[in-house]
Amino acid sequence: MEKINNWDEIEAKGMDDYKSLEAGAYKCKIMKAEEYTNTQTGNKSLKVMVDIVDGKFKDYFTERYKNDTREDKKWDNNACKYLGLADTGLPFLKGFITCIENSNNGYKWDWDETKLKGKLVGCVFRYEEYEKQDGTKGVKTKLAQFRSVGKLSEVDQEKLYSVKLLNGKYISIDDYYENKDETTPGDPFNELGDVVEITNDILD
């Protein structure tokens, strides 16, 4: 094999640089919020995208987006939440807004969702089981709840480190992998699952 030009100057990237997000309660900021209409049902929701602002996983989802070499890059849906704008979704929407107001001194919701960008909020990420395209099952770390930043310490730790199964039941993460037939490592971008579109202005 011939030596590749500029080999010594090339920045090394690979699996050693990849960190799998751990379940946890994180201080986050809103990267983008917009009204969204489901093209199939016509239902409207507030689509909220977040990233982690400090600690071991600071800027975790921004880095995933930047390192995604696909032409049609997507923002990881595991860091996205859809809040319904009608009926049973309204209490959850009001709970989210309350978390934002409690976490940002002086902020008061004025029905302009674009002003949510950059606001702080507490986010609870939990393990969830999902079915892969080949029919096997895996685990992803997904945004499950919003909390006020000041109440992140009150998150139920036992439930936090459990896996929510496809049937809605919970099992500890250790028991899950102990009883799982096999796990298959691979390209982390093959594990993205559902994704949502994102435009470059989200990173401004």
N, C-alpha and C positions, 0 to 999 in steps of 0.2 A: 504494500500500500504506500502510495506517495504521500509525503507530508503535505497537509493542507496549508495553504497560504495564510499567514496571520494567525496561526494556531495559538501562539503564546498570548495574543491579545484578545482572544475570544473569551467572553465571560461564561463560565461553566454554569449550567442549569440542569437540574435533574431531580430525581426522587428524594435525594438527600436534602433538598431545599424545600420540600413540600411538607407542610404541617397540617394534619387533619384537625379540624376544629373540634374542640372538646365541648361537651354539654356544659352549660354554665349560665350564670346571670351576669350580663355584660352591660357596661355603660356604652351606649351607642349614640350615633347622630343620624339624623334623617338625611339621606342623600338626595331623595326626590320623592315628591308626593303629587299625585294627580288623579283626577276623576277618570275612572275606567268603565267602559261599557263592554260587557261580554257579548261577542258577536253572535253567539248561538242562542243565548237566552234573552238578551236585551237588558239583563240586570245590571244596575250601576253599583259601583263600589269605589272606595278610596284606596288606591294602590300606593303602598308605602314601602320604600326601599331603604335599608339601613346598612351601616358598617360600624365596626367596633372602634372606639376612640383611644383606648389605652390598654396596657398590659401586654401579655405574650402574643395576643392575636390582634394587635392594633392594625387597622387597615387591611384586615384579612380578605374581605371580599373585593376591595379595590385592586389588590394585588392579583387575585384570581382573574379578574376582568382584564387587567393589563397583560397578564401572561398567557391569556387565551389566544392562540395563534390562528384560530378559525376566522374566516373572512367575515362571517356574520356573528360577531361576538355578542354574547348575551350576558346580562347580569344574573347572577345565581338566584333562582327563585327561593332557595332556602333562606335568603336574607330579605324576603319580601312577604308582605301581608296584605290581604284584600279585606277591607272592612265594608260590609254591606251598608247601603244607604237607604234601606227600607226595612220595615217590619222587625223581625227578630234580630237583625244586624245592628239596629240603632243603639241598644244599650252598650254593645261592644265598641261602637264608634265613640260614644260619649265617654266610655272608660278610657279609651286611647287619648282623647283630647284632654281629659282630666290629668292623665299621666304627663302629657306635654306641658300643661300649665303648671303642674307641681314641680317639674324638673327645670323650668326656665323662668327665672325671676323676672317679673314684669310682663311676661307674655300672656295675652288674652286672645283666645280663638275668635276670629272675625270672619270666618267662612271663606277665607282666601287660602286655599290649600298650598299655593306656591310659597307662602311665607313659612311653611313648615320646614323647608330645606335648611339644614344646618342646626336645627333644634336638637337638644339632647333628650334622650329617653332611655329608660331601662328596658333591656330585652332579655327574655329567657329563651335559650336555645336548648332543645331536648332531642334525644335520639328517637328517630322514627324508622320503622321498618317500611321498605318499599319493594315493589316487584320490578326487576330489571327487564329489559327488552327480550332477553333470552329465557325469561320465565323463572330465573333464580331470584332469591331474595337478598337484600342487602340492608344496611343501616346508613341513614344520613342524619346530619345534625341540622335541625330546622328551627326557624323562628316560630315559637309556640305562643308566646304571650308578651304583652307590653306591661311594664311596671314603671312607677315613679322611680327615678334614680335613687332617691333616698330610702326606698323600700326593697332594694335588691337583696339585702341581707336577710330578708324575711322569706325568701323563696324556699319551698319544701325541698330539702336536699335529697331525701330518699327518692322522691318521684323524679327529681331532676336527673339522676343517674340510672333511670330505668328506660327501657325501650318501649315505645308505644307500638304494639303489634298491629298488623293489618286488620285484625278482628276487634281492635279497640282496647284490648287488655294490655297490662303492663308486666314486664319482667325485668329483673336487674340486667345490666349490660354484661356482667360477668357470666350469669346463667345463660344469657342469650348465646354468647359465643361458645360456651362450654357445650351447649346442646345443638349447636348449628353443625350441619353435616360438613360444610367446607366453606372457606372464605377464599376469594380469588383476588389477589392484588392486581393492580393494573394502572393505566393512565388515570390520574385523578380527574381529568376532564371527561372521562367516560362515566364518572359517578355524579355528574351534575344533576341528573334527573330533570325535572321541569325547570324551565328557565323563562325569564321575561325579557323583552327587548329593552335596551337602554341606549340613550344617546350620549354623545361625548360631553354634553353640558352637565351631566351628573357629576363629572369629575372636576369641574371648575372650582 
